[in-house]
Amino acid sequence: MTGSKRPGLVLACVCACTILVVGLVAAINLAVPMLAASGLHPSSSELLWIVDAYVVVFACLVIPGGAAGDRFGRKGVLIAGLVTFAAGASISAASASVTSLLLGRAITGVGAALVLPNGVGVLVHATVPERRTRAIAIWGAMTGMGGLIGNIAGAALLTTGSWRILFGAIVPIALLCAFWTSLVVRRSSRSPRSLDPAGTALLVAATFALLIGIIEGPERGWSSAIVSAAFVASVVLGAAWVVVELRVRHPLLDPRLFRSPLLSTVSLGMLVMFFGSFGLFYLNASLLQYGRGYSVLQAGFAIVPMTVPMLIGAQFVPNLVRRIGIPATLSAAFLAIGIGLSGLTTAVNQPYLVYAAWLFLIGVGFALALPCLTAELTAALPAEQAGVAGGLQSATRELGSALGVAVVGTVLTESFTRHLPANLQHAEQIPRTVAEAVAAAPAQQAAIIDSFTTGAESALQVASVVTLIAGILVVAAAFQASRRRSEQSSTIMDSTASK
């Protein structure tokens, strides 16, 4: 049944659920220094997994999560997702070891993958067609607001001095959202579309294998058996996923879609944009707390300059695109992001206003790029595959986030250990986090912090270069697609005129 007597309450409920699952992606980065110094004693690679376990599971299951809602009922799957989210958060809050924390994070990721796509499905079916565009636009804005709210709310919770409070507070909020959903959301029609468990399992396994190789490389050695096996397994599992998806009737994600150069390139652009943003989020929270001595609350608010353009400027982007076109807008976007990331490497030791100015420039780039990439991704597929386009957008966003944390965190660790004081570099076990290094040599804390900021500069430079190179590819594809559309329009007009 389409439409609801309480569409405003449904919209508010779905937005709250969205902010919850998106906000946790950002909030966890603020807790990294606290986790590093906690009684769990995580290694540098374990810290990356604590951040990434949630995002990887979220990314890989978001498309099947939407399919599950179509198959079994969106309202029921949304509520199940919120309860699963709460269960994962409670396990995380009570964790006595890194292993149990990782388990809790992965379970929370499963919940998030059920919540996000089915929240949109619920909203579409609860809103009459003439109001649907506005409702989806508001929901889209909330996905951007989630990062800001996650930073600020997470910072406020972490001022208690315990990272467990962050996860503990999520439990009642998620359960309240589940109860709210049960009251205001109507049941909608179901689809007979079957799920794709084999394709889902292979995609998750291939992604995890890739991240094992990236994250474990600095600690175990890039030529170690585990790291080499992980990269080989990722390739083999990825190939197996393609074979399986080409044969099943209802694939999780049909690889043939990527025969379209525009779809492939725009998907790359979405992935790389979130690669840069979440790589930055992972670095920024620790950099501000270690390098500038900020409290966790100050670090949470310090990211605000980056979000201002996304909140204020988004309304002006459609008019700008109409005036100068998508290729030119994307050119400006990726240039702003790349230059902004590079500029941050020069501002690590400068006044915060300089640092904030570069964050603002990066925010301008995101404000320009996100609506353009979304429009191009949607246009690359026929209207009957709009659901696939939405799922692909969510998957590339979360996968880009996971890769950003993994790659940027890996570069940070390698550069940090290379710049440590000589006595620590020659220690029996080289420290790979600031907490480990300070515990081993408290008198050298200033030098250790300098090593961390140097590592952060290297990681930001890598993120900047990757973003600029990928941006060139995306812009070139956008220009080609724009030219092709113009030629097709001219052909249609000439054909009409000849008749």
C-alpha positions in Angstrom: 0.0 0.0 0.0 1.4 3.4 -1.0 0.8 6.5 1.1 0.4 6.9 4.8 -1.9 9.0 7.1 1.3 10.1 8.9 3.9 10.7 6.3 5.6 13.3 8.4 6.1 10.9 11.3 7.4 8.2 8.9 9.9 10.7 7.4 11.1 11.7 10.8 11.4 8.1 11.9 13.4 7.1 8.8 15.7 10.1 9.1 16.4 9.3 12.8 17.3 5.7 11.8 19.5 7.0 9.0 21.4 9.4 11.2 21.9 6.6 13.7 23.6 4.2 11.3 25.6 6.8 9.3 26.6 8.7 12.5 28.3 5.7 14.0 30.6 5.5 11.0 32.0 8.9 11.9 31.8 8.7 15.7 34.0 5.7 16.1 37.0 7.7 14.6 36.9 10.0 17.7 37.3 7.0 20.0 40.5 5.7 18.3 43.0 7.4 20.7 40.9 6.2 23.6 40.7 2.7 22.3 44.4 2.6 21.6 45.2 3.5 25.3 42.5 1.1 26.7 42.9 -2.1 28.5 42.1 -4.0 25.3 45.6 -3.0 24.0 44.7 -3.2 20.3 47.6 -3.3 17.7 47.6 -0.8 14.8 46.0 -3.3 12.5 43.3 -4.2 15.1 42.5 -0.5 15.5 41.8 -0.4 11.7 39.7 -3.5 11.9 37.7 -2.0 14.8 36.8 0.9 12.6 36.4 -1.1 9.3 34.5 -4.2 10.5 31.3 -2.2 10.7 31.8 -0.4 7.4 32.8 -3.5 5.4 29.8 -5.6 6.5 27.6 -2.5 6.0 29.0 -2.1 2.4 28.7 -5.7 1.4 25.3 -6.4 2.8 23.4 -3.2 1.9 22.2 -4.5 -1.4 21.1 -7.9 -0.1 19.6 -6.1 2.9 17.4 -4.1 0.5 16.5 -7.4 -1.3 15.6 -9.0 2.0 13.2 -6.1 2.7 11.6 -6.5 -0.7 11.2 -10.3 -0.1 10.1 -10.5 3.5 8.6 -7.0 4.2 10.4 -3.7 4.5 8.8 -2.8 7.9 9.7 -6.1 9.5 13.3 -6.1 8.1 13.8 -2.5 9.2 12.8 -3.3 12.8 14.9 -6.5 12.7 17.8 -4.3 11.5 17.4 -1.9 14.4 17.2 -4.7 17.0 20.4 -6.3 15.4 22.1 -2.9 15.5 21.3 -2.6 19.2 22.5 -6.2 19.9 25.8 -5.5 18.2 26.3 -2.2 20.1 25.6 -4.0 23.4 28.2 -6.6 22.6 30.7 -3.9 21.7 30.0 -1.9 24.9 30.6 -5.0 27.1 33.6 -6.3 25.2 36.5 -7.6 27.3 38.7 -8.4 24.3 39.4 -7.1 20.8 37.8 -10.2 19.3 34.4 -9.6 21.0 34.6 -5.9 20.1 35.1 -6.9 16.4 32.2 -9.3 16.6 30.0 -6.6 18.0 31.1 -4.2 15.3 30.4 -6.8 12.6 26.9 -7.5 14.0 26.2 -3.8 14.1 27.2 -3.6 10.4 24.6 -6.3 9.6 22.0 -4.2 11.4 23.0 -1.1 9.5 22.8 -2.9 6.1 19.2 -3.9 6.9 18.2 -0.4 8.2 19.5 2.0 5.5 17.9 0.5 2.3 14.7 -0.5 3.9 14.3 2.9 5.5 14.3 4.3 2.0 11.8 1.6 0.9 9.5 2.4 3.8 9.7 6.1 3.0 8.9 5.6 -0.7 5.8 3.5 0.1 4.6 5.9 2.8 4.8 9.0 0.6 2.3 9.9 -2.1 4.0 10.5 -5.5 3.7 14.3 -5.6 5.5 14.6 -2.2 8.0 11.7 -2.8 10.8 13.8 -4.4 10.9 16.3 -1.5 10.8 13.4 1.1 13.7 11.7 -0.6 15.7 15.0 -0.8 15.2 15.5 2.9 16.4 11.9 3.6 19.4 12.5 1.3 20.3 15.6 3.4 20.1 13.5 6.5 22.8 11.1 5.1 25.1 14.1 5.0 24.0 15.3 8.4 24.7 11.9 9.9 28.4 12.5 9.8 28.2 15.9 11.5 25.7 14.6 14.2 27.8 11.5 14.7 30.9 13.6 15.3 29.3 16.0 17.8 27.1 13.5 19.6 29.9 10.9 19.7 32.3 13.6 21.1 29.9 14.5 23.8 29.5 10.9 24.9 33.2 10.3 24.8 33.9 13.2 27.2 32.8 10.8 29.9 36.2 9.2 29.4 35.0 5.8 28.4 34.6 4.5 24.8 32.0 2.0 26.1 29.5 4.8 26.7 29.5 5.5 22.9 28.2 2.0 22.2 26.1 1.7 25.3 24.1 4.9 24.4 23.3 3.5 21.0 21.3 0.5 22.4 18.3 2.4 23.8 18.3 4.8 20.9 18.1 1.9 18.4 15.4 0.1 20.4 13.4 3.4 20.6 13.7 3.8 16.8 12.4 0.2 16.4 9.4 0.9 18.6 8.8 4.1 16.7 8.9 2.2 13.5 6.4 -0.3 14.7 3.9 2.5 15.6 4.1 4.7 12.5 5.1 2.5 9.6 2.5 0.5 7.6 3.3 -2.8 6.0 3.9 -2.6 2.2 3.7 -5.1 -0.7 6.4 -7.7 -1.1 8.4 -8.8 -4.1 8.9 -12.5 -5.0 12.5 -11.7 -6.0 14.8 -14.4 -4.6 18.0 -13.6 -2.6 21.5 -14.4 -3.7 23.3 -16.0 -0.7 26.2 -17.4 -2.7 27.0 -14.1 -4.4 26.7 -12.2 -1.1 29.0 -14.6 0.7 31.6 -14.4 -2.1 31.5 -10.6 -2.2 31.9 -10.3 1.6 34.8 -12.8 1.6 36.6 -11.2 -1.4 36.3 -7.7 0.3 37.6 -9.0 3.7 40.5 -10.8 2.0 41.5 -7.6 0.2 41.4 -5.6 3.5 43.3 -8.3 5.4 46.1 -7.8 2.9 46.0 -4.0 3.1 45.7 -3.8 6.9 48.0 -6.6 7.9 50.8 -5.7 5.4 52.7 -3.2 7.6 52.7 -5.4 10.7 53.3 -8.8 9.1 55.3 -7.7 6.1 54.1 -7.3 2.5 55.8 -10.5 1.4 54.5 -12.6 4.4 52.5 -15.7 3.6 49.3 -14.4 5.2 49.3 -11.1 3.3 50.2 -12.7 0.0 47.5 -15.4 0.5 45.0 -12.7 1.4 45.6 -10.8 -1.9 45.5 -14.0 -3.9 42.3 -15.1 -2.2 40.7 -11.7 -2.9 41.4 -12.1 -6.6 40.2 -15.8 -6.7 37.0 -15.0 -4.7 36.3 -11.9 -6.8 36.6 -14.0 -10.0 34.3 -16.7 -8.4 31.8 -13.9 -7.5 31.7 -12.7 -11.2 31.1 -16.3 -12.4 28.3 -16.9 -9.9 26.6 -13.6 -10.6 26.6 -14.2 -14.4 24.8 -17.5 -13.8 22.1 -16.8 -11.2 18.7 -15.6 -12.1 18.6 -12.7 -9.7 22.2 -11.6 -9.0 23.2 -9.5 -6.1 24.9 -7.1 -8.5 25.1 -8.0 -12.2 28.7 -7.6 -13.3 27.5 -6.9 -16.9 26.2 -3.6 -15.7 29.8 -2.4 -15.6 30.2 -2.8 -19.4 28.9 0.8 -19.4 32.0 3.0 -19.2 30.0 5.7 -17.6 28.6 3.5 -14.8 32.1 2.0 -14.1 33.7 5.4 -13.9 31.0 7.1 -11.9 31.0 4.2 -9.4 34.8 4.7 -9.2 34.2 8.4 -8.5 31.8 7.7 -5.7 34.1 5.1 -4.2 37.1 7.4 -4.3 35.3 10.4 -3.0 34.3 8.4 0.2 37.8 6.9 0.2 39.2 10.4 0.7 36.5 11.6 3.1 36.7 8.6 5.5 40.4 8.3 5.2 40.4 12.0 6.4 37.9 11.3 9.2 40.0 8.5 10.5 43.1 10.7 10.5 41.5 13.9 11.6 40.2 12.9 15.0 43.5 11.4 16.1 45.5 14.2 14.5 43.6 16.9 16.4 43.8 15.1 19.7 47.4 14.0 19.4 48.9 16.8 17.3 47.0 19.8 18.7 46.1 18.5 22.1 42.4 18.9 21.6 39.9 17.2 23.8 37.6 14.7 22.2 34.7 17.3 22.3 36.9 19.9 20.6 37.9 17.4 17.9 34.2 16.6 17.3 33.3 20.2 16.7 36.5 20.9 14.7 35.2 19.0 11.7 32.2 21.4 11.3 33.9 23.7 8.7 33.9 20.7 6.3 30.2 20.1 6.7 29.0 23.7 6.3 29.3 23.7 2.4 27.5 20.4 2.3 24.6 21.8 4.3 24.3 25.2 2.8 25.7 24.8 -0.7 23.7 21.7 -1.8 20.7 23.7 -2.7 22.7 25.8 -5.2 24.4 22.8 -7.0 21.4 22.0 -9.4 21.4 25.6 -10.7 25.2 25.5 -11.1 25.0 22.2 -13.0 22.4 23.7 -15.4 24.7 26.7 -16.1 28.1 25.0 -16.5 27.2 21.3 -16.9 28.1 18.2 -14.9 31.7 17.7 -16.3 32.7 21.2 -15.3 31.1 20.9 -11.9 32.9 17.6 -11.3 36.2 19.1 -12.4 35.8 21.8 -9.7 34.7 19.2 -7.2 37.6 16.8 -7.5 40.1 19.7 -7.8 38.8 21.1 -4.5 39.0 17.8 -2.7 42.5 17.0 -4.0 43.9 20.4 -3.3 42.2 20.5 0.1 43.7 17.2 1.2 47.1 18.3 0.0 46.7 21.6 1.7 46.0 19.9 5.1 49.5 18.4 5.0 50.9 21.9 5.2 48.5 23.0 7.9 49.1 20.4 10.5 51.2 22.7 12.6 49.6 26.0 11.6 46.8 27.8 13.4 43.4 26.0 13.4 41.8 28.7 11.1 44.2 27.7 8.4 43.4 24.0 9.0 39.7 24.9 9.0 40.0 26.7 5.7 41.3 23.6 4.0 38.5 21.5 5.5 36.0 24.0 4.2 37.5 23.6 0.7 37.2 19.8 0.9 33.6 20.3 2.0 33.0 22.5 -1.1 34.3 19.6 -3.3 32.0 17.1 -1.6 29.0 19.4 -1.9 29.6 19.7 -5.7 30.5 16.1 -6.3 27.9 14.1 -4.4 24.7 15.3 -6.3 26.5 15.1 -9.7 27.8 11.6 -9.2 24.4 10.5 -7.9 22.7 11.9 -10.9 25.2 10.4 -13.4 25.0 7.0 -11.7 21.2 7.0 -11.9 21.3 8.2 -15.5 23.7 5.4 -16.4 21.0 2.8 -15.7 17.4 2.5 -17.1 14.5 3.7 -14.9 13.4 0.1 -14.1 16.8 -0.4 -12.5 16.6 2.6 -10.2 16.7 0.3 -7.1 20.0 -1.2 -8.4 21.4 2.3 -8.8 20.5 3.2 -5.2 22.0 0.0 -3.9 25.1 0.5 -6.0 25.5 4.1 -4.7 25.2 2.9 -1.0 27.6 0.0 -1.6 30.3 2.1 -3.3 30.0 4.8 -0.6 30.6 2.3 2.2 33.2 0.3 0.4 35.1 3.5 -0.4 34.9 4.4 3.3 36.3 1.0 4.3 39.1 1.2 1.8 39.9 4.8 2.8 40.3 3.8 6.4 42.4 0.8 5.5 44.7 2.4 3.0 45.2 5.7 4.8 45.6 4.0 8.1 48.2 1.6 6.6 50.2 4.5 5.1 50.0 6.3 8.5 51.3 3.3 10.4 54.2 2.7 8.0 55.3 6.3 8.0 54.8 6.6 11.8 57.1 3.7 12.5 59.7 4.9 10.0 60.0 8.3 11.7 60.0 7.1 15.4 63.1 7.9 17.5 66.0 5.5 16.8 65.8 3.6 20.0 62.1 2.7 19.4 62.8 1.7 15.8 65.4 -0.8 17.0 63.2 -2.1 19.9 62.5 -5.8 19.9 58.8 -5.0 19.2 58.5 -1.8 17.2 55.5 0.3 18.5 52.8 0.9 15.9 50.5 3.2 17.7 51.1 6.4 19.7 49.8 4.7 22.9 52.3 1.8 22.5 55.2 4.2 21.8 54.4 6.5 24.7 54.1 3.5 27.0 57.6 2.3 25.9 59.3 5.7 26.1 57.3 8.3 28.1 60.1 10.8 28.0 60.0 10.9 24.2 56.3 11.8 23.9 56.9 15.0 21.9 59.1 13.2 19.4 56.5 10.4 19.1 53.7 12.9 18.4 56.0 14.5 15.7 56.3 11.1 14.2 52.6 10.6 14.2 52.0 14.0 12.5 54.6 13.2 9.9 52.8 9.9 9.2 49.5 11.7 8.9 51.0 14.1 6.4 52.2 11.2 4.2 48.8 9.5 4.4 47.0 12.8 3.4 49.3 13.2 0.5 48.5 9.7 -0.7 44.7 10.4 -0.4 45.2 13.6 -2.3 47.0 12.0 -5.2 44.5 9.1 -5.5 41.6 11.5 -5.5 43.1 13.7 -8.2 44.0 10.8 -10.5 40.5 9.2 -10.1 38.9 12.6 -10.5 40.6 13.0 -13.9 39.2 9.6 -15.0 35.7 10.5 -13.8 35.7 13.9 -15.4 36.9 12.5 -18.7 34.1 9.9 -18.7 31.6 12.7 -17.8 32.7 14.8 -20.7 32.4 11.8 -23.0 28.9 10.9 -21.8 27.8 14.5 -22.1 29.1 14.7 -25.7 27.3 11.4 -26.5 24.0 12.6 -25.1 24.3 15.8 -27.2 25.0 13.8 -30.3 22.0 11.5 -29.5 19.8 14.6 -29.0 20.9 16.1 -32.3 20.2 12.8 -34.1 16.7 12.7 -32.6 16.0 16.3 -33.5 17.3 15.8 -37.1 15.1 12.7 -37.5 12.1 14.5 -36.2 12.7 17.4 -38.5 13.1 15.1 -41.6 9.7 13.7 -40.9 
